[in-house]
Amino acid sequence: MAELKLFRTWSSRFALRVVWALNLKGIQYDTIFEDLSNKSSLLLQYNPIYKKVPVLVHNGKPLVESLLILEYIDETWKQTPLLPEDPSERATARFWAKFGDDKVLLSVWNVFIKQGKDQEEAIVTAQENLGFVERQLTGKKFFNGETIGFVDLAFGWLANLLSVWEEICGVTLIDHEKFPLLSEWIQNFAGAPIIKESWPPRDKLITKNQALLEVYTSKEAPK
Amino acid sequence: MAKNDVKVLGAWPSPYVMRPRIALNIKSVNYEFLEETFGSKSELLLQSNPVHKKIPVLIHGDKPICESMIIVEYIDEVWTSGPSILPSDPYDRAIQRFWAAYVDEKWFAAMRGLRSAQGEERKAFLDQVTEGLALLEEAFGKCSKGKAFFGGDRIGLLDIAFGSFLGWLKVTEKVNGVKLLDEAKTPGLVKWAERFCADAAVKSVMPETEKLLEFSKVLAAKMKGAPPPKN
């Protein structure tokens, strides 16, 4: 019997991708919840370079970095494929997932930690990036088409964490007028079976992110 | 396949541009190399990579593919009759991808920092670069399993990802008066680097160190003369 363990935290948006992928494919696994302020020796042993979650351990062999873990899962368990078969569609999916992590995430985060004129500029950048993402949904229910796939999981954080940040800061980044397709995707994704069962508790997310944003905004404040 | 069915938009000094070219060479695929002029971006580049406006771009038929390592995986998946660039085992593939991402996100980021840093900051970046090379030496031992390359008998994904930086590594050694790849500390990588640069798929696209050194001076001068960033 294959042994599968997932190291995660209750809130990690990256670990959630792996939870979704395993659940969508109906794969059994054990969960180990980590406290990142007190990392277990096992976590440090399995991920010595980055010391982060998620870590997936399959038959004793560790895998790190959420998008790489998703590719591994897709290659090892063929049911409910996450990536398309066609090579150019696969390249496109990988491109948008990377764009999400490299550009979108940071640009959205900047909106919520900055203030005044800096925040206004951050909003412009974030909405430019989101504009590219919006256009990828043209004629599609999910980024993957009719069913949830790799890019949907990669952008999953937009379907819950974003609204937490928006609520705390009173800034609406994805409004229905400017981003009708993304707004609809958020509804479809957030409410989809398997996906909706795994969301971290919203009130806990709000408390945690409030504290996090306070730390960052006090750093950014002029001395 | 007709040569003009496959195009690579790029520039000779770019390590990222080398990657798809090496991959196409491994697969014996003929392609047209469209060289961008330094300091400006062609219409074709802006059209085919509107998001990042960066090289390399692979144009296959009418489809643009962007991001160097994504292009390499695409090449491997399309041209299946040539030698494989990625291993077949999913875990081995994950390891190759992990280290390729590490090279780009951590190690070369430190190399870039080293280029412009001064004083204490410079020492910090140099330490990061050296530590990274120690990790890669260890990874080489594990991945190669005694064979010539990270990919085994033949050049693979990680060889391409890391090897494409060897030209700039040599330039950094000269400019900083340091030895980064060292027979004492990184003996495996020293020999690997020689084999990589001598490989038929690499030789024709690896720039000469002297040319790269000259170019790096032009680049440094341009960056100094560049207008200050908008606040």
Interface residues (C-beta under 8 A of the other chain):
Chain A: I49 H58 K61 L63 V64 E65 L68 I69 E71 Y72 E75 T76 P87 S88 R90 A91 R94 F95 K98 F99 F132
Chain B: V51 H60 K63 I65 C66 E67 I70 I71 E73 Y74 E77 V78 P90 Y91 R93 A94 R97 F98 A101 Y102 K106 L135
